[in-house]
Amino acid sequence: MTHHSEANIAVADALTLLLHNQHAICAAIEEITQWLSENGSGNFADNAKAAMDTLDANAQGITNAIMRLRHK
């Protein structure tokens, strides 16, 4: 295995861990959003939903980068 391939694998592994963290953060925000919605804080819930949308969009970009690194 070449040094370049080893570096790609290391970066892909690190990005995978970050992606797992991102999914966990999104799940936590989702729980908070539900609580806010149920307790009459709709404006805060809307802001939390916007944050989740950003996390979801970025997660796809991270996933694409991981796949490119793993297939080089």
N, CA, C and O atoms as CSV, one atom per row, in Angstrom:
chain,resi,resn,atom,element,x,y,z
A,1,MET,N,N,0.852,-1.168,0.000
A,1,MET,CA,C,0.000,0.000,0.000
A,1,MET,C,C,0.901,1.234,0.000
A,1,MET,O,O,1.880,1.289,0.744
A,2,THR,N,N,0.579,2.199,-0.813
A,2,THR,CA,C,1.395,3.402,-0.893
A,2,THR,C,C,1.083,4.340,0.255
A,2,THR,O,O,0.045,4.246,0.910
A,3,HIS,N,N,2.027,5.254,0.475
A,3,HIS,CA,C,1.834,6.257,1.532
A,3,HIS,C,C,0.581,7.079,1.260
A,3,HIS,O,O,-0.165,7.416,2.179
A,4,HIS,N,N,0.355,7.401,-0.027
A,4,HIS,CA,C,-0.826,8.200,-0.402
A,4,HIS,C,C,-2.120,7.464,-0.035
A,4,HIS,O,O,-3.058,8.067,0.486
A,5,SER,N,N,-2.160,6.173,-0.308
A,5,SER,CA,C,-3.349,5.381,0.023
A,5,SER,C,C,-3.552,5.305,1.533
A,5,SER,O,O,-4.681,5.386,2.018
A,6,GLU,N,N,-2.465,5.151,2.267
A,6,GLU,CA,C,-2.561,5.108,3.727
A,6,GLU,C,C,-3.077,6.437,4.272
A,6,GLU,O,O,-3.876,6.464,5.208
A,7,ALA,N,N,-2.619,7.526,3.687
A,7,ALA,CA,C,-3.087,8.854,4.115
A,7,ALA,C,C,-4.571,9.014,3.806
A,7,ALA,O,O,-5.322,9.551,4.621
A,8,ASN,N,N,-4.996,8.552,2.635
A,8,ASN,CA,C,-6.416,8.631,2.279
A,8,ASN,C,C,-7.273,7.840,3.257
A,8,ASN,O,O,-8.341,8.295,3.668
A,9,ILE,N,N,-6.800,6.654,3.627
A,9,ILE,CA,C,-7.544,5.823,4.570
A,9,ILE,C,C,-7.630,6.511,5.931
A,9,ILE,O,O,-8.686,6.509,6.563
A,10,ALA,N,N,-6.530,7.094,6.379
A,10,ALA,CA,C,-6.523,7.783,7.680
A,10,ALA,C,C,-7.482,8.968,7.668
A,10,ALA,O,O,-8.214,9.187,8.633
A,11,VAL,N,N,-7.478,9.725,6.584
A,11,VAL,CA,C,-8.390,10.875,6.483
A,11,VAL,C,C,-9.834,10.391,6.414
A,11,VAL,O,O,-10.709,10.956,7.069
A,12,ALA,N,N,-10.087,9.357,5.633
A,12,ALA,CA,C,-11.444,8.813,5.535
A,12,ALA,C,C,-11.927,8.296,6.884
A,12,ALA,O,O,-13.085,8.495,7.251
A,13,ASP,N,N,-11.039,7.632,7.621
A,13,ASP,CA,C,-11.411,7.145,8.955
A,13,ASP,C,C,-11.746,8.301,9.889
A,13,ASP,O,O,-12.725,8.236,10.633
A,14,ALA,N,N,-10.929,9.368,9.854
A,14,ALA,CA,C,-11.196,10.536,10.706
A,14,ALA,C,C,-12.510,11.205,10.313
A,14,ALA,O,O,-13.294,11.597,11.177
A,15,LEU,N,N,-12.745,11.335,9.018
A,15,LEU,CA,C,-14.007,11.930,8.566
A,15,LEU,C,C,-15.203,11.066,8.974
A,15,LEU,O,O,-16.268,11.591,9.298
A,16,THR,N,N,-15.029,9.758,8.957
A,16,THR,CA,C,-16.108,8.864,9.371
A,16,THR,C,C,-16.466,9.092,10.832
A,16,THR,O,O,-17.643,9.129,11.189
A,17,LEU,N,N,-15.452,9.245,11.676
A,17,LEU,CA,C,-15.714,9.533,13.092
A,17,LEU,C,C,-16.426,10.871,13.262
A,17,LEU,O,O,-17.356,10.986,14.061
A,18,LEU,N,N,-15.993,11.870,12.518
A,18,LEU,CA,C,-16.658,13.177,12.578
A,18,LEU,C,C,-18.103,13.075,12.093
A,18,LEU,O,O,-18.997,13.720,12.640
A,19,LEU,N,N,-18.317,12.276,11.083
A,19,LEU,CA,C,-19.679,12.082,10.574
A,19,LEU,C,C,-20.559,11.416,11.634
A,19,LEU,O,O,-21.720,11.789,11.797
A,20,HIS,N,N,-20.017,10.441,12.349
A,20,HIS,CA,C,-20.775,9.803,13.432
A,20,HIS,C,C,-21.116,10.830,14.514
A,20,HIS,O,O,-22.228,10.838,15.042
A,21,ASN,N,N,-20.159,11.689,14.838
A,21,ASN,CA,C,-20.422,12.750,15.811
A,21,ASN,C,C,-21.513,13.686,15.308
A,21,ASN,O,O,-22.383,14.109,16.069
A,22,GLN,N,N,-21.455,14.002,14.026
A,22,GLN,CA,C,-22.452,14.895,13.442
A,22,GLN,C,C,-23.846,14.283,13.538
A,22,GLN,O,O,-24.813,14.983,13.839
A,23,HIS,N,N,-23.953,12.991,13.284
A,23,HIS,CA,C,-25.249,12.314,13.398
A,23,HIS,C,C,-25.753,12.349,14.848
A,23,HIS,O,O,-26.945,12.537,15.093
A,24,ALA,N,N,-24.843,12.167,15.795
A,24,ALA,CA,C,-25.230,12.210,17.212
A,24,ALA,C,C,-25.703,13.609,17.605
A,24,ALA,O,O,-26.694,13.752,18.321
A,25,ILE,N,N,-25.006,14.625,17.143
A,25,ILE,CA,C,-25.413,16.008,17.431
A,25,ILE,C,C,-26.786,16.280,16.836
A,25,ILE,O,O,-27.635,16.898,17.479
A,26,CYS,N,N,-27.002,15.823,15.617
A,26,CYS,CA,C,-28.301,16.033,14.970
A,26,CYS,C,C,-29.417,15.336,15.750
A,26,CYS,O,O,-30.504,15.891,15.906
A,27,ALA,N,N,-29.153,14.135,16.233
A,27,ALA,CA,C,-30.157,13.422,17.024
A,27,ALA,C,C,-30.478,14.173,18.310
A,27,ALA,O,O,-31.637,14.245,18.718
A,28,ALA,N,N,-29.453,14.732,18.947
A,28,ALA,CA,C,-29.686,15.507,20.173
A,28,ALA,C,C,-30.496,16.761,19.873
A,28,ALA,O,O,-31.413,17.100,20.622
A,29,ILE,N,N,-30.168,17.446,18.793
A,29,ILE,CA,C,-30.926,18.651,18.417
A,29,ILE,C,C,-32.360,18.281,18.096
A,29,ILE,O,O,-33.282,19.036,18.404
A,30,GLU,N,N,-32.555,17.127,17.481
A,30,GLU,CA,C,-33.918,16.676,17.161
A,30,GLU,C,C,-34.740,16.473,18.434
A,30,GLU,O,O,-35.909,16.854,18.490
A,31,GLU,N,N,-34.127,15.872,19.452
A,31,GLU,CA,C,-34.822,15.685,20.739
A,31,GLU,C,C,-35.174,17.031,21.367
A,31,GLU,O,O,-36.285,17.224,21.860
A,32,ILE,N,N,-34.224,17.952,21.343
A,32,ILE,CA,C,-34.460,19.285,21.905
A,32,ILE,C,C,-35.554,20.004,21.119
A,32,ILE,O,O,-36.411,20.668,21.701
A,33,THR,N,N,-35.519,19.867,19.799
A,33,THR,CA,C,-36.531,20.496,18.950
A,33,THR,C,C,-37.923,19.989,19.293
A,33,THR,O,O,-38.874,20.767,19.374
A,34,GLN,N,N,-38.036,18.689,19.493
A,34,GLN,CA,C,-39.333,18.112,19.851
A,34,GLN,C,C,-39.806,18.687,21.186
A,34,GLN,O,O,-40.971,19.060,21.326
A,35,TRP,N,N,-38.908,18.758,22.159
A,35,TRP,CA,C,-39.274,19.304,23.471
A,35,TRP,C,C,-39.696,20.760,23.344
A,35,TRP,O,O,-40.683,21.171,23.953
A,36,LEU,N,N,-38.962,21.545,22.560
A,36,LEU,CA,C,-39.304,22.953,22.371
A,36,LEU,C,C,-40.680,23.096,21.722
A,36,LEU,O,O,-41.483,23.934,22.131
A,37,SER,N,N,-40.942,22.279,20.717
A,37,SER,CA,C,-42.237,22.333,20.026
A,37,SER,C,C,-43.389,21.994,20.966
A,37,SER,O,O,-44.450,22.617,20.917
A,38,GLU,N,N,-43.168,21.004,21.818
A,38,GLU,CA,C,-44.214,20.562,22.739
A,38,GLU,C,C,-44.434,21.542,23.897
A,38,GLU,O,O,-45.466,21.493,24.566
A,39,ASN,N,N,-43.477,22.416,24.127
A,39,ASN,CA,C,-43.565,23.338,25.254
A,39,ASN,C,C,-43.711,24.792,24.821
A,39,ASN,O,O,-43.333,25.705,25.555
A,40,GLY,N,N,-44.254,25.002,23.637
A,40,GLY,CA,C,-44.624,26.339,23.203
A,40,GLY,C,C,-43.487,27.255,22.821
A,40,GLY,O,O,-43.635,28.475,22.893
A,41,SER,N,N,-42.365,26.712,22.420
A,41,SER,CA,C,-41.235,27.537,21.995
A,41,SER,C,C,-40.979,27.317,20.505
A,41,SER,O,O,-39.882,26.936,20.096
A,42,GLY,N,N,-41.998,27.563,19.720
A,42,GLY,CA,C,-41.946,27.284,18.291
A,42,GLY,C,C,-40.830,27.999,17.562
A,42,GLY,O,O,-40.211,27.423,16.667
A,43,ASN,N,N,-40.554,29.260,17.930
A,43,ASN,CA,C,-39.502,30.010,17.245
A,43,ASN,C,C,-38.144,29.349,17.457
A,43,ASN,O,O,-37.354,29.238,16.519
A,44,PHE,N,N,-37.870,28.909,18.686
A,44,PHE,CA,C,-36.617,28.220,18.965
A,44,PHE,C,C,-36.578,26.882,18.229
A,44,PHE,O,O,-35.529,26.471,17.734
A,45,ALA,N,N,-37.710,26.213,18.161
A,45,ALA,CA,C,-37.785,24.938,17.456
A,45,ALA,C,C,-37.475,25.134,15.975
A,45,ALA,O,O,-36.790,24.309,15.370
A,46,ASP,N,N,-37.973,26.214,15.391
A,46,ASP,CA,C,-37.692,26.494,13.982
A,46,ASP,C,C,-36.198,26.708,13.756
A,46,ASP,O,O,-35.642,26.237,12.764
A,47,ASN,N,N,-35.556,27.415,14.673
A,47,ASN,CA,C,-34.111,27.634,14.558
A,47,ASN,C,C,-33.364,26.310,14.670
A,47,ASN,O,O,-32.396,26.079,13.946
A,48,ALA,N,N,-33.808,25.445,15.571
A,48,ALA,CA,C,-33.170,24.144,15.729
A,48,ALA,C,C,-33.350,23.297,14.473
A,48,ALA,O,O,-32.433,22.580,14.071
A,49,LYS,N,N,-34.528,23.376,13.853
A,49,LYS,CA,C,-34.769,22.632,12.617
A,49,LYS,C,C,-33.849,23.124,11.505
A,49,LYS,O,O,-33.360,22.328,10.703
A,50,ALA,N,N,-33.615,24.429,11.454
A,50,ALA,CA,C,-32.693,24.975,10.452
A,50,ALA,C,C,-31.277,24.445,10.689
A,50,ALA,O,O,-30.556,24.147,9.737
A,51,ALA,N,N,-30.887,24.330,11.946
A,51,ALA,CA,C,-29.568,23.775,12.268
A,51,ALA,C,C,-29.477,22.322,11.825
A,51,ALA,O,O,-28.448,21.892,11.304
A,52,MET,N,N,-30.550,21.563,12.029
A,52,MET,CA,C,-30.555,20.161,11.594
A,52,MET,C,C,-30.452,20.058,10.078
A,52,MET,O,O,-29.782,19.164,9.561
A,53,ASP,N,N,-31.109,20.962,9.364
A,53,ASP,CA,C,-31.016,20.961,7.900
A,53,ASP,C,C,-29.574,21.175,7.450
A,53,ASP,O,O,-29.104,20.526,6.516
A,54,THR,N,N,-28.882,22.086,8.119
A,54,THR,CA,C,-27.475,22.335,7.798
A,54,THR,C,C,-26.632,21.106,8.087
A,54,THR,O,O,-25.787,20.729,7.275
A,55,LEU,N,N,-26.853,20.470,9.244
A,55,LEU,CA,C,-26.115,19.256,9.578
A,55,LEU,C,C,-26.356,18.161,8.539
A,55,LEU,O,O,-25.425,17.465,8.137
A,56,ASP,N,N,-27.607,18.014,8.110
A,56,ASP,CA,C,-27.933,16.994,7.110
A,56,ASP,C,C,-27.226,17.276,5.784
A,56,ASP,O,O,-26.668,16.368,5.167
A,57,ALA,N,N,-27.252,18.531,5.351
A,57,ALA,CA,C,-26.606,18.892,4.084
A,57,ALA,C,C,-25.099,18.657,4.159
A,57,ALA,O,O,-24.502,18.129,3.221
A,58,ASN,N,N,-24.497,19.042,5.260
A,58,ASN,CA,C,-23.055,18.844,5.414
A,58,ASN,C,C,-22.700,17.374,5.560
A,58,ASN,O,O,-21.632,16.950,5.118
A,59,ALA,N,N,-23.566,16.602,6.166
A,59,ALA,CA,C,-23.317,15.163,6.311
A,59,ALA,C,C,-23.207,14.509,4.941
A,59,ALA,O,O,-22.384,13.616,4.740
A,60,GLN,N,N,-24.023,14.943,4.013
A,60,GLN,CA,C,-23.946,14.373,2.665
A,60,GLN,C,C,-22.618,14.717,2.008
A,60,GLN,O,O,-22.015,13.873,1.346
A,61,GLY,N,N,-22.162,15.941,2.185
A,61,GLY,CA,C,-20.870,16.332,1.638
A,61,GLY,C,C,-19.723,15.545,2.247
A,61,GLY,O,O,-18.798,15.144,1.540
A,62,ILE,N,N,-19.775,15.323,3.551
A,62,ILE,CA,C,-18.743,14.532,4.224
A,62,ILE,C,C,-18.775,13.093,3.717
A,62,ILE,O,O,-17.728,12.498,3.462
A,63,THR,N,N,-19.963,12.542,3.573
A,63,THR,CA,C,-20.110,11.176,3.056
A,63,THR,C,C,-19.507,11.065,1.657
A,63,THR,O,O,-18.807,10.098,1.357
A,64,ASN,N,N,-19.773,12.038,0.813
A,64,ASN,CA,C,-19.224,12.017,-0.546
A,64,ASN,C,C,-17.693,12.063,-0.518
A,64,ASN,O,O,-17.034,11.357,-1.281
A,65,ALA,N,N,-17.132,12.892,0.361
A,65,ALA,CA,C,-15.677,12.992,0.474
A,65,ALA,C,C,-15.077,11.669,0.953
A,65,ALA,O,O,-14.043,11.229,0.450
A,66,ILE,N,N,-15.730,11.050,1.916
A,66,ILE,CA,C,-15.265,9.750,2.416
A,66,ILE,C,C,-15.244,8.727,1.292
A,66,ILE,O,O,-14.278,7.980,1.135
A,67,MET,N,N,-16.303,8.700,0.523
A,67,MET,CA,C,-16.384,7.720,-0.568
A,67,MET,C,C,-15.297,7.970,-1.607
A,67,MET,O,O,-14.701,7.020,-2.113
A,68,ARG,N,N,-15.030,9.234,-1.933
A,68,ARG,CA,C,-13.967,9.540,-2.900
A,68,ARG,C,C,-12.605,9.093,-2.374
A,68,ARG,O,O,-11.802,8.531,-3.119
A,69,LEU,N,N,-12.348,9.340,-1.102
A,69,LEU,CA,C,-11.073,8.936,-0.503
A,69,LEU,C,C,-10.911,7.424,-0.478
A,69,LEU,O,O,-9.822,6.912,-0.738
A,70,ARG,N,N,-11.969,6.717,-0.171
A,70,ARG,CA,C,-11.885,5.268,-0.060
A,70,ARG,C,C,-11.765,4.586,-1.428
A,70,ARG,O,O,-11.320,3.441,-1.510
A,71,HIS,N,N,-12.153,5.269,-2.482
A,71,HIS,CA,C,-12.111,4.648,-3.819
A,71,HIS,C,C,-10.909,5.092,-4.634
A,71,HIS,O,O,-10.833,4.792,-5.825
A,72,LYS,N,N,-9.975,5.794,-4.026
A,72,LYS,CA,C,-8.759,6.199,-4.758
A,72,LYS,C,C,-7.736,5.104,-4.705
A,72,LYS,O,O,-6.647,5.249,-5.260
